């Protein structure tokens, strides 16, 4: 018989308002104890009065102890449900991105908590971060083949969240083959090879696609600096859209090799210059060398991985953006990004305002972007809207 998780009185308000997560301190453990329930199993979530709110998968040892995947308390997380959800997710992505390059599944937002799937044309990369999805690994592979029939499927299951669920890390090609461990993609008219085996996460970050498209309209004839460049998502696109010169900075020599390869794919290798090293140190060196740029893109990894890191993380964002501002020509453009879900939506623009005053510059926010349509937001879950991209014109004071 399927277990039931009963909530404390009034604890159902968030779920009724559209939220999908149950916290362990919201559970009435006297009537429905969590102890002994296996991670990855299913349960019916019900109000304190015993009314079903939906069906969830469990992580009993975690603060978020249950995640709703259906409002129907009778709906099992079985093979047919996974196929159904993949079809719905696919139709929404293809509406926006017909080139078959997108994040196909975005976890909770697609009613498949603990599952991320990125598509690179005929290659599909799967990331499983929960015991529930790991237990349904074969169902997921079968569903992908039924819905999309890719030539290659990669399981890139080496993320940090797996350890939290007690899962081993592994990377495996379960179907087909890859050329040089990379997958081809096209984004905003620019060709790339994504290092899906040895790269970060699934090998590519589709979330900034729309923000990169905005920048591409602004770079013709400009001198551009791409900081934390990874494989050149911002920099190579800028070069391909008319930038006169692009400098990419990353701590990884391998990442910069990929930048050069992606630049060559688009015939813009002569415009690209790579700087290997710590971003803070590299930017200071560029400043000391008297280098100046028309556009500086700062797109770092998450400086605030946990809520307790907010103070230190905000200081890191301030430091890197301050150095970036100092590298701008008069009337330059700063593109400041953050993928930290714990950074408040208004904090980054406010930081730039403060930094502008400290440097005696006028900062004008011209555009604020977020993640693309293939990373849909659950309105009740602020954490699903995590990406920020602030386009700021930085001027000398008048």
Residue pairs with C-beta under 8 A, 6 or more apart in sequence:
2 42
2 43
2 44
3 32
3 37
3 41
3 43
3 44
4 32
4 43
4 44
4 45
4 46
5 22
5 27
5 32
5 34
5 43
5 44
5 45
5 46
5 56
5 58
5 65
5 66
6 27
6 28
6 31
6 32
6 46
6 47
6 48
6 50
7 15
7 22
7 26
7 27
7 28
7 45
7 46
7 47
7 48
7 53
8 26
8 27
8 28
8 48
9 48
10 48
11 26
11 27
11 48
12 47
12 48
12 53
14 21
14 380
15 22
15 45
15 53
15 54
15 68
16 53
17 380
18 378
18 379
18 380
18 381
19 378
19 380
19 381
20 67
20 68
20 69
20 108
20 113
20 378
20 380
20 381
21 64
21 66
21 67
21 68
21 108
21 381
22 45
22 56
22 64
22 65
22 66
22 67
22 68
23 63
23 64
23 65
24 34
24 60
24 62
24 63
24 64
24 65
27 34
27 65
28 48
29 35
34 58
34 60
34 65
35 60
36 60
37 43
37 58
37 60
38 58
38 60
38 131
39 58
39 59
39 60
39 61
39 131
39 132
39 165
39 166
40 57
40 58
40 59
40 130
40 131
40 132
40 133
40 134
40 135
40 165
41 57
41 58
41 132
42 55
42 56
42 57
42 58
42 76
42 77
42 132
43 55
43 56
43 57
43 58
43 66
44 52
44 54
44 55
44 56
44 73
45 52
45 53
45 54
45 55
45 56
45 66
45 68
45 73
46 52
46 53
46 73
47 53
52 73
53 68
53 71
53 73
54 68
54 69
54 70
54 71
54 72
54 73
55 68
55 69
55 70
55 72
55 73
55 74
55 75
55 76
55 77
56 66
56 67
56 68
56 69
57 66
57 67
57 69
57 77
57 113
57 114
57 130
57 132
58 65
58 66
58 132
59 65
59 66
59 67
59 130
59 131
59 165
62 164
62 165
67 108
67 113
67 114
69 75
69 77
69 81
69 111
69 112
69 113
70 77
70 81
70 111
75 81
77 132
77 136
78 139
79 136
79 139
79 142
79 143
82 112
82 136
82 139
82 140
82 143
83 143
83 146
83 147
85 105
85 110
85 111
85 112
86 104
86 105
86 117
86 143
86 144
86 147
86 148
87 147
88 110
89 104
89 105
89 106
89 110
89 112
90 104
90 147
90 148
92 373
92 376
93 102
93 103
93 104
93 119
93 373
93 374
94 100
95 373
96 102
96 372
96 373
96 374
97 209
97 372
97 373
97 374
99 121
99 186
100 119
100 121
100 122
101 119
101 120
101 121
101 185
101 186
101 187
101 206
102 118
102 119
102 206
102 372
102 374
103 116
103 117
103 118
103 119
103 206
103 207
103 372
103 374
103 375
104 117
104 118
104 119
104 124
104 148
104 374
105 112
105 115
105 116
105 117
106 116
106 374
106 375
106 376
106 384
107 113
107 114
107 115
107 116
108 378
108 381
108 384
109 375
109 376
109 377
109 378
109 384
110 376
112 133
113 130
113 132
113 133
114 128
114 129
114 130
114 131
114 132
114 133
114 165
115 126
115 127
115 128
115 129
115 130
115 133
115 140
116 126
116 127
116 129
116 202
117 124
117 125
117 126
117 127
117 144
118 124
118 125
118 127
118 202
118 203
118 204
118 206
119 125
119 148
119 150
120 183
120 184
120 185
120 194
120 196
120 203
120 204
121 183
121 184
121 185
122 150
122 151
122 152
123 150
123 151
123 152
123 153
123 154
123 176
123 178
123 183
123 184
123 196
124 144
124 148
124 150
124 152
124 153
124 154
125 153
125 154
125 156
125 183
125 196
125 202
125 203
126 140
126 141
126 144
126 153
126 154
126 155
126 156
126 157
127 155
127 156
127 157
127 159
127 201
127 202
128 134
128 137
128 140
128 155
128 157
128 162
128 167
129 157
129 159
129 161
129 162
129 165
129 167
130 161
130 165
131 165
131 166
131 167
133 140
134 157
134 165
134 167
137 155
141 153
141 174
141 175
144 150
144 153
145 153
145 175
150 175
150 176
151 175
151 176
152 173
152 175
152 176
152 177
152 178
152 183
153 173
153 174
153 175
153 176
154 171
154 172
154 173
154 174
154 178
154 183
154 196
154 197
155 170
155 171
155 172
155 173
155 174
156 171
156 196
156 197
156 201
156 202
156 203
157 167
157 169
157 170
157 171
157 172
158 169
158 170
158 171
159 169
159 201
162 168
162 169
163 169
171 197
173 197
178 196
178 197
180 193
181 195
181 196
181 197
181 198
182 193
182 194
182 195
182 196
182 197
182 203
183 193
183 194
183 196
183 203
184 191
184 192
184 193
184 194
185 191
185 192
185 193
185 194
185 204
186 192
187 206
187 209
187 212
187 233
187 237
188 209
188 212
188 213
188 216
188 237
188 241
189 240
189 241
190 236
190 237
190 240
190 241
190 266
191 262
191 265
191 266
192 204
192 231
192 232
192 233
192 236
192 262
192 265
193 258
193 261
193 262
193 265
194 202
194 203
194 204
194 231
195 203
195 231
195 258
196 202
196 203
196 204
197 203
198 254
199 230
199 231
199 255
199 258
200 230
204 231
204 233
205 230
205 233
206 372
206 374
206 375
207 339
207 371
207 372
207 375
207 387
208 233
208 234
208 299
208 337
208 371
208 372
208 387
208 389
209 372
209 374
210 369
210 371
210 372
210 373
211 335
211 337
211 369
211 389
212 233
212 234
212 237
214 367
214 369
214 389
214 391
215 234
215 237
215 238
215 295
215 297
215 335
215 391
216 237
216 238
216 240
216 241
217 241
218 295
218 333
219 238
219 241
219 242
219 243
219 295
220 241
220 242
220 243
221 242
221 243
221 244
222 238
222 243
222 244
222 293
222 294
222 295
223 243
223 244
223 245
223 246
223 247
223 292
223 293
223 294
223 295
223 329
224 235
224 238
224 239
224 243
224 245
224 246
224 247
224 293
224 294
224 295
224 296
224 297
225 246
225 247
225 249
225 286
225 293
225 295
225 296
225 297
225 324
225 327
226 232
226 234
226 235
226 238
226 246
226 247
226 248
226 249
226 297
226 299
227 249
227 279
227 282
227 283
227 296
227 297
227 298
227 299
227 300
227 320
227 324
228 249
228 250
228 279
228 298
228 299
228 300
228 301
229 235
229 248
229 249
229 250
229 255
229 256
229 259
229 274
230 250
230 252
230 255
230 258
230 259
231 255
231 258
231 259
231 262
232 248
232 258
232 259
232 262
232 263
232 272
234 297
234 299
234 335
235 246
235 247
235 248
235 259
235 272
235 297
236 246
236 259
236 262
236 263
236 266
236 268
236 272
238 246
238 295
238 297
239 246
239 263
239 266
239 268
239 271
239 272
240 266
240 268
243 271
243 295
244 271
245 271
245 273
246 268
246 271
246 272
246 273
247 272
247 273
247 274
247 275
247 286
247 291
247 293
248 256
248 259
248 272
248 273
248 274
248 275
249 274
249 275
249 276
249 277
249 279
249 282
249 283
250 256
250 259
250 274
250 275
250 276
250 279
251 276
251 277
251 278
251 279
252 276
253 276
256 274
256 276
259 272
259 274
260 269
260 272
260 274
263 269
263 271
263 272
275 282
275 286
277 285
279 300
279 320
280 319
280 320
280 323
283 320
283 323
283 324
283 327
284 323
286 327
287 323
287 326
287 327
291 327
292 327
292 328
292 329
292 332
293 327
293 328
293 329
293 332
294 328
294 329
294 332
294 333
295 332
295 333
295 334
295 335
296 324
296 325
296 327
296 328
296 332
296 333
296 334
296 335
297 335
297 337
298 320
298 321
298 324
298 334
298 335
298 336
298 337
299 335
299 337
299 339
299 389
300 316
300 317
300 320
300 337
300 338
301 339
302 313
302 338
302 339
302 340
302 341
303 309
303 312
303 313
303 314
303 316
303 317
303 338
303 340
303 343
304 310
304 312
304 313
304 314
304 340
304 341
304 342
304 343
305 313
305 340
306 342
307 342
309 342
310 342
310 343
313 340
313 342
313 343
314 343
314 347
314 351
317 336
317 338
317 343
317 348
317 351
318 351
318 354
318 355
321 334
321 336
321 351
321 352
321 355
322 355
322 358
322 359
324 334
324 336
325 334
325 355
325 356
325 359
325 361
325 394
326 359
328 334
328 394
330 395
330 396
331 393
331 394
331 395
331 396
332 393
332 394
333 391
333 392
333 393
333 394
334 352
334 390
334 391
334 392
334 394
335 389
335 390
335 391
335 392
336 348
336 352
336 388
336 389
336 390
336 392
337 387
337 388
337 389
337 390
338 348
338 387
338 388
339 386
339 387
340 386
341 382
341 383
341 386
343 388
345 385
345 388
348 388
348 390
349 365
349 368
349 390
349 392
352 363
352 365
352 390
352 392
353 363
355 361
355 363
356 362
356 363
356 394
360 396
360 397
361 394
361 395
361 396
361 397
362 394
362 395
362 396
362 397
362 398
363 392
363 393
363 394
363 395
364 392
364 393
364 394
364 395
365 390
365 391
365 392
366 391
366 392
366 393
367 389
367 390
367 391
368 388
368 389
368 390
368 391
369 387
369 388
369 389
369 390
369 391
370 385
370 387
370 388
370 389
371 377
371 385
371 386
371 387
375 384
375 387
376 384
377 384
377 385
378 384
